[in-house]
Amino acid sequence: MSSEELQAIELLGRVRYGRLATSMRALPFLSVARHVVIDGHVVLRMHSGFGYHNACDGTVVAYGADNFDTAAQAGENDLWAVQFTGTAEIVHPSADRRELFGDGPARVNGEPFDPAYLRIEPHFVSVHTLDFNASQTTGHTA
């Protein structure tokens, strides 16, 4: 793995959720998903009731996560975002690997949560950081 891939995986481990992007019936969509990294692959858990996992199976998808919300809550100034682009495949993780995800939601849009799992084989990985200097001024000068 490259240093950027290792950094992206390390950062991904700092947050629990991200967004899956692909298209369904020629229209783009985003879906929230819980992620873990298993054997160098990003594995997602999402609600099967929407059918998004079926639309993604065998196609190229992008999965992104960031610390924008958690950094704001913690008062941190350094922000980052990672994106993994690659082919998605429906998987059926073993019970011990499903435990890595922790508890799922009880309901999604009023329906009982029914998990589906996708594994992404990353082909492209990107890391973007926004570093803020605490001494920067926020005003504009003329």
C-alpha positions in Angstrom: 0.0 0.0 0.0 1.1 3.5 -0.7 1.6 6.1 2.1 -1.6 7.9 0.9 -3.6 4.6 1.1 -2.3 3.9 4.6 -3.1 7.5 5.7 -6.6 7.2 4.3 -7.2 4.0 6.1 -5.9 5.4 9.3 -8.2 8.5 9.0 -11.2 6.3 8.0 -10.8 4.5 11.3 -11.4 7.7 13.2 -15.0 8.0 12.1 -17.8 5.5 11.8 -20.0 6.7 8.9 -19.5 8.0 5.4 -21.3 8.4 2.1 -21.5 5.9 -0.8 -21.9 7.5 -4.2 -22.9 5.8 -7.4 -25.8 5.8 -9.9 -29.0 3.9 -10.0 -31.1 3.8 -13.2 -28.7 6.4 -14.7 -29.3 8.9 -11.8 -26.6 9.7 -9.2 -27.3 9.0 -5.5 -25.6 9.2 -2.1 -26.3 6.8 0.7 -25.0 6.8 4.3 -23.1 3.7 5.3 -21.2 2.4 8.3 -17.7 1.3 7.4 -14.8 -0.9 8.7 -11.5 -1.8 7.1 -11.0 -5.6 6.8 -7.9 -7.0 5.1 -7.2 -3.7 3.2 -10.8 -3.5 1.9 -13.4 -1.0 2.9 -16.5 -3.0 4.0 -19.8 -1.1 4.3 -23.0 -1.9 6.2 -26.1 -0.3 4.9 -29.9 -0.9 5.0 -31.0 -3.5 2.4 -34.5 -2.1 2.2 -33.6 0.5 -0.3 -31.9 -1.9 -2.7 -28.8 0.3 -3.0 -26.5 -2.6 -2.4 -27.9 -4.4 -5.4 -27.4 -1.4 -7.6 -23.8 -1.2 -6.4 -22.9 -4.9 -6.8 -20.2 -5.2 -9.5 -20.1 -1.5 -10.3 -17.6 1.2 -9.6 -18.5 3.3 -6.6 -17.0 6.0 -4.5 -17.0 6.0 -0.7 -16.1 9.1 1.2 -15.8 10.0 4.9 -14.6 13.1 6.7 -14.2 14.6 10.2 -16.1 17.8 9.4 -18.8 17.3 12.0 -16.6 15.7 14.7 -13.9 18.3 14.3 -16.4 21.1 14.8 -17.8 19.4 17.9 -14.3 18.9 19.3 -13.2 22.4 18.5 -10.4 21.1 16.2 -9.1 23.2 13.3 -7.7 20.5 11.1 -10.2 19.0 8.7 -9.7 16.0 6.4 -11.7 14.0 3.9 -10.9 10.6 2.3 -12.3 8.9 -0.8 -12.0 5.4 -2.0 -13.0 4.6 -5.5 -13.3 1.0 -6.7 -15.5 -1.9 -7.6 -18.2 -2.9 -5.0 -19.2 -6.5 -4.3 -22.0 -7.8 -2.0 -20.4 -9.8 0.8 -21.6 -11.9 3.7 -19.2 -11.3 6.5 -18.7 -13.9 9.3 -20.4 -13.2 12.7 -17.1 -12.0 14.2 -16.5 -9.5 11.4 -20.1 -8.2 11.6 -19.4 -7.5 15.2 -16.8 -5.0 14.1 -19.6 -2.7 13.0 -21.2 -2.5 16.4 -24.9 -2.0 16.9 -27.0 -0.9 13.9 -30.0 1.4 14.0 -33.3 -0.1 15.1 -35.2 1.5 12.3 -34.5 3.2 8.9 -37.2 5.5 7.6 -39.7 3.6 9.9 -38.7 0.1 8.7 -36.7 -2.4 10.8 -33.0 -2.2 9.9 -32.0 -5.1 7.7 -28.2 -5.0 7.0 -26.5 -5.6 3.7 -22.8 -5.5 3.2 -20.6 -4.3 0.4 -16.8 -4.6 0.0 -14.9 -2.0 -2.0 -11.7 -3.0 -3.7 -10.0 0.4 -3.7 -8.4 1.3 -7.1 -8.0 5.1 -6.3 -7.6 6.6 -2.9 -7.4 10.3 -2.1 -6.8 12.3 1.1 -7.6 16.0 1.3 -6.6 18.0 4.4 -7.5 21.5 5.4 -5.0 22.8 8.0 -5.8 26.0 9.8 -3.2 28.1 11.5 -4.6 29.2 14.9 -2.9 32.6 14.4 -4.7 33.3 11.1 -6.9 36.3 11.1 -10.4 36.0 9.8 -10.9 39.6 8.8 -10.2 41.0 5.3 -7.8 43.9 4.7 -8.2 46.5 2.1 
